[in-house]
């Protein structure tokens, strides 16, 4: 079953341009994901195409107005909007992660609102009941590229987009840890060797090496992830042995 993404934006083509390649591009051609581009300016309040105005209380920049955003949303959500999940991209929102992407991949229809300028009038965000989502603690010119990033991450978990489910289950964050280090030919490059166990053909040992690699990568680069992710005793013991062997 395909998943439909409706993008409400002043620059919706920017989202399509970012996704029109590689895996997501192929998924669109195979109709596994559908992009519905909605130009908010089509719902402007006057013939001049006005969709924004100066903020009350003063300040720099322009704020997107309620009515154009609301009518654009209504055009895709319908009157009952029962089966639509609406997300608003904003630095104020919950940080988007792999678990959220996995949850969203089970939806049939997702509406994503990309703000621009100094933001969107708060009243329309509250009236729609948007879920507020952020990519992180930084500010972008507009929400379009953030929308493209989210759609890419969500699409990878839609059945049929990747060759098999294992393709995304083994990636970073899918199990709460970073992905293990990856290697390819040649076996030795500028004095750096690929771990010999990967050539052993011993499936259990290879699996343990990869799990150990996950733990080491996470400890070095994102130890905060271990706080809420229990690691089995066997893996800690393997790490202790690895460190002991290094000391010898």
KADAFEN-V236720 format. One record per residue. N is the residue number from 1. OMEGA is omega as a letter, one per 40 degrees, with the letter a starting at -180 (999 if undefined). Layout:
n,omega
N,OMEGA
N,OMEGA
//
This chain:
n,omega
1,a
2,i
3,a
4,i
5,i
6,a
7,i
8,a
9,i
10,i
11,a
12,a
13,i
14,i
15,a
16,i
17,a
18,a
19,a
20,a
21,i
22,a
23,a
24,i
25,i
26,i
27,i
28,i
29,a
30,i
31,i
32,i
33,a
34,i
35,i
36,a
37,a
38,i
39,a
40,a
41,i
42,a
43,a
44,a
45,a
46,a
47,i
48,i
49,a
50,i
51,a
52,i
53,a
54,a
55,i
56,i
57,i
58,a
59,a
60,i
61,a
62,i
63,i
64,a
65,a
66,a
67,i
68,i
69,a
70,a
71,i
72,i
73,i
74,a
75,a
76,a
77,a
78,a
79,a
80,a
81,a
82,a
83,a
84,i
85,a
86,a
87,i
88,a
89,a
90,i
91,a
92,a
93,i
94,a
95,i
96,i
97,a
98,a
99,i
100,i
101,a
102,i
103,a
104,a
105,a
106,i
107,i
108,a
109,i
110,i
111,i
112,a
113,i
114,i
115,i
116,a
117,a
118,i
119,a
120,i
121,a
122,a
123,a
124,i
125,i
126,a
127,i
128,a
129,a
130,i
131,a
132,a
133,a
134,i
135,a
136,a
137,i
138,a
139,i
140,i
141,i
142,a
143,a
144,a
145,i
146,i
147,i
148,i
149,a
150,a
151,i
152,a
153,a
154,a
155,a
156,a
157,i
158,a
159,i
160,a
161,i
162,a
163,i
164,a
165,a
166,a
167,i
168,a
169,a
170,a
171,i
172,i
173,a
174,i
175,i
176,i
177,i
178,i
179,i
180,i
181,i
182,a
183,i
184,a
185,e
186,a
187,i
188,a
189,i
190,i
191,a
192,a
193,i
194,i
195,a
196,a
197,a
198,i
199,a
200,a
201,a
202,a
203,a
204,i
205,i
206,i
207,i
208,i
209,i
210,i
211,i
212,i
213,i
214,a
215,a
216,i
217,a
218,i
219,a
220,a
221,a
222,a
223,i
224,a
225,a
226,a
227,a
228,a
229,i
230,i
231,a
232,a
233,a
234,a
235,i
236,i
237,i
238,i
239,i
240,i
241,i
242,i
243,i
244,i
245,i
246,i
247,i
248,999
//
